[in-house]
Amino acid sequence: LPAMIRFLAMVLLMPLLFACPPASADPLSMKLVDGFEGQDFSPSGGLYYKDNEEQRAGTVEFQGEVTHGSKGALKLSVRPQCAAGDDGCSERAEIWERPKLRVPYESAVWFGFAVKFADPIPQDDHRYLIAQWKREVEAGAQGDISPFIAFRLRNGKLFITVETDYVDGATTGPEGLQNSCADGGTPVWLRPDVKQIRAIVSADSTWTAQDGAEFNSCSSAITVIGRGNPLPSPGSGWIDFAVLSQPGPSGNGHVEIFANGKWIVTVKGHIGHAAPGLGANQYFKFGPYRAGHEGIWSLYYDDFRRSANCADVLG
């Protein structure tokens, strides 16, 4: 009888054993996907909405009216919460990767997501982000570590930046205009106060030198290879992005960006940060992020995927 009980217990537990990946599974070997077709995040996607003060300005809606050709998509919105002039405040509705599924910082991993800007699309010169990649920061670490890749909005125009630790040797042109870097290098914003450099690596076709006024220096620390295609405009409908993220603060970083199946840009060189108090992993989060602006800002997201294999994301 005891043998029969043990046999029955194994039969009952077998589906659970196959349904749950082992706790020691390597996150880099896992393929994550979420089409947001239910009323909560799928276990196969490894995503969650972080509950903290700035995120309480946001709302998450699993809906089926506006989708990327599927049964469901996320609608993420932020409402005003910050007082005017409070630079330390922000309003977010960001979706995060779960910490246990994050990959080592300098690993190469592909991310994909589709985004659609809801009307009205903000047209002012303000701080708007729709997606960002960051390095973990340990508790008590000093400084403000910016995202090493960020998808941003300014004056109703889409652009992408890459950030790294401060590197000497940049040249600076006149204020008020993005540097064309005719003699080589990449337009950057020198930020010695936070010991970082921010490069603009791509923008939509309406972008002007006035829009990128703070990028008035040139640096050879980051190399940008344009692939002949601008970013789609925010009002063009659904934009499906595929991004290779491989930080390399010492100069071996590598980023690839595709949009709607078109190759946008390759970025190589110094990408990301290396400083005391930084963690072992990189992580991705997406959703509207801004600070101290009027009105509600909303975005739709669909088709999240992550894999070390580019075919799982680009295919």
Salt bridges, closest charged atoms under 4 A:
ASP51 OD1 - ARG56 NE 3.13
GLU53 OE1 - ARG56 NH1 3.18
GLU54 OE2 - ARG92 NE 3.07
GLU91 OE1 - ARG290 NE 2.95
GLU94 OE1 - ARG92 NH1 3.03
GLU94 OE1 - LYS285 NZ 3.20
GLU97 OE2 - ARG306 NH1 2.54
ASP124 OD2 - HIS293 ND1 3.31
ASP125 OD1 - ARG154 NE 3.20
GLU136 OE2 - ARG102 NH1 3.07
GLU163 OE2 - ARG191 NH1 2.54
GLU163 OE1 - ARG198 NE 2.64
ASP211 OD2 - LYS157 NZ 2.56
GLU214 OE2 - ARG154 NH2 2.73
ASP240 OD2 - ARG305 NH2 2.73
GLU256 OE2 - HIS254 NE2 2.73
ASP303 OD2 - HIS68 ND1 2.60
ASP312 OD1 - LYS31 NZ 3.95
